[in-house]
Amino acid sequence: MAQKPTPDRALIAQFQQGDQRAFETLFARHRDQVYTKLYLLVRDHDLAADLFQDVFIKVVDVLRSGKYNEEGKFLPWVLRIAHNAGIDHFRRQKKMPLSRGTEEYDLLGGLEDDNPTREEEIISARILSDVKHLVDQLPEEQREVVVMRMYKEMSFKDIAELTDVSINTALGRMRYALINLRKMMVEQDVSLTMD
């Protein structure tokens, strides 16, 4: 008979008592989901890898400090840290000054115009229209998950409950939807950039 995997909470307790292998097991169990979350946020493998390291350093620090509040929700907690790391990255990027010319002669150096031009608005509206058209072509189960996740900003847990499937099924449908969307973009020559 196969041995049941040790629950996350037990591994956390073992790690907090000095068992490094317990954390290695936790890490191996959840690393793919955390990395995928980061990659989907930033769309850059190197950046996702950097943020991934930062996330797990923070996780280790919190676990070692004893500040982690065990509620049986270790993975959602780590994914929330990953999400926040991605958002923080984008906030830092936005704050970086845009420099033109030299500071001596450019009074407006470092100021960035956040207002989109009319052309950018038109292109953005076209991209949204193209995406909606592609989403409409997805199989119903995949379309349903994409709409709930991307447009209604629902969690996969809520999506799973609403559609009466497991979280893994909801995640799988989203994954296949993204694969299908990418394939349709190539087939229909749709670009989602403003170039």
N, C-alpha and C positions, 0 to 999 in steps of 0.2 A: 504494500500500500504506500502511495506517495506521501511524503511528509508535507504538511501544510506550511506555507511560508510564514516566517515570523512576522507578526504585525508591525507596522511602522512604529507604534507607540513603544513596543518592547525594544525595538532596535534603538530608538532615541534614548530610552532609559539606560540601556547597555552602554551606549556611546558616552552618555553623561557620567557613567561610572568608570570610564577610561578604556572601554573596548573599541579600538579603532576599526576593527573589522566590521563592527555593527554599522558604522557610518559608511564604510565601503559598500556594504550590502544596500543600504538606503540609497546611496549615490547611484549605484548600478541600476537599481529598480526604477529610478525616476529621471535619470539624466536625459534620456531621449525626449521625453515630454517637455522638459524644461528648455532644452536646446531648441526644439521645434517651435515652442512658444516665442522664444527670443528671435529666431530666424524669421518667423512670420511677421514679427513686429518691425524688424530693421532691414530685412531683405539683403543681408550681407553676411556671408559666412564668417569672415574674420572678426567683424564687429560683434556678431552673435557669440563667437567663441570668447572674446574679451569680456563681454557682459556676463556670460555663463560663469566664468571664473569669479567675477565680482559677486554674483548671486550666491555661489556656494561658499565663498569666504564669509559673506554675511550670515548665511545659514549656520555655518560652523560657529561663528562668534556668538550668535544668539543662543544656540544650543549649549555651548560651553558656559555661557554666563548664567544659565538657568532661567533666562527670561522667557523661554518658549512656553506658551500656555497650551498644553496638550488637550485638544478637543477631538482627536481622531481625524483631523483634517490637515495632515502634514503636506500632502501634495498641493491642495489648493493654496495653502499658505506660501509654499515655495513658488508656485506659479504667480501669485500676487506680487511677491518680491521681484520676480523676473519681469512682470508687466511694468511695475514701477521703475525698474532699472532702465527699461526701454524708453519709457516716457521721460525719465530724467535725462537720458541721452539726448532726446530731441529738444528738450527745453534748453540744455546747454548749447546745442547747435544753434538755436534761435538767438541766444544771447551773444553769440560770437559776433563781434563787430565786422561789418562789411567795409573794407577800406579801399578808397580810390584816391590816387594821387598821393601827395604827401600831407601830413597833418598840418604842416606849416601853412600851406596854401589852400587847403580844402576845408572850409568851415563846416561842411556837412559830412565830413569823413566820419565813418562809423554809424551813420544813420541809415536805416534801411526802410524802404517803402513797403509796408505790408499790404497795401491796397492793390488788388489785382487790376491789371489793365482790362479794357473791354475785350481785347483779343483773348486774354487768358480766361476771362469769364466764358466766352463763347466756346473755347477749346474745352474747358472744364465741363460745361454743360453737355458738349458732344461726347466726352469720355463717359459721363454718367449715363447718357442715353445708350451708348454702345454697351456698357456693362449691364444695364437693365435688359437690353435685348439679348445678351448672351445668357444671363441668369434665367430669362424666360424660356430658353431652349433646353435647360437642364431637366433631367428626369424629376418627377414631382417630389420624391422624398429628398433629393439633394437640393432642389430649389427651395423647399420649405425650410431646411436647416440654414441655408445661406441667408434667406430673408430674415429669419429670426435672429441669427447671429450678427449679420452686418448692418441691417437696417433697423432692427428693433433692439439691438445691442443686448440680447439675452445671453445668459451664461449657458454653457453646455449642460449643466445640471438642470436648469430650467427647461431647456429645449428637450432633454431626455424625458423629463416628467410630463411635459405637455404632449409630446408625440408618443408617449408610452413605450419608449425603448431604453436600452441601457446607455450610459454616457459613452461607452466605447463605440456603440452603434452610431450615435449622433456624431462623434468625432470622425468615425469612418466615412459617414455620408459627406461630411464637410471636406474631408481629404479628397474623396472621389470627385466632389463638385469642383474643387480647385484644379485637380488634374484635367477634368473635362473642360473647364473654362480656359485653361492654358492652351489645350489642344484646339478649341474653337477659335481662340485668338489667332493662332498660327494659320489655321485653315481659312479664316475669314479676313486675314490681314488687318486685325484690329490692334491699335497701339494705345497703351494707357499712359503715354507720356506727352508732355507739351512740346516736344521737339518738332 
